Amino acid sequence: MTLKTSASGSTPEWIKSSYSTSDGPDCVEAAAIPDRILVRDSKNPGGPRLALAPTAWAAFLPYASRR
């Protein structure tokens, strides 16, 4: 998943995971802001979000790609 950082003060550009399906339980979106990677459930866009440091996101991706 390639993320472009949103400009400061603008709305984050959410990218849906290619593994997400419209009818399945796994619907993940991510967005990059200047100092964090945001992760949310695409079925609940107004719900809770994870905010990860870029280093934590980079460490997580290899783990997720093996699943």
Protein Blocks (a to p, Z undefined) as FASTA:
>chain_A
ZZddddehiacdddddfkbcfkbmbdcdddddfkbccdddfklmmlccddddfklmmmmm
mmmmmZZ
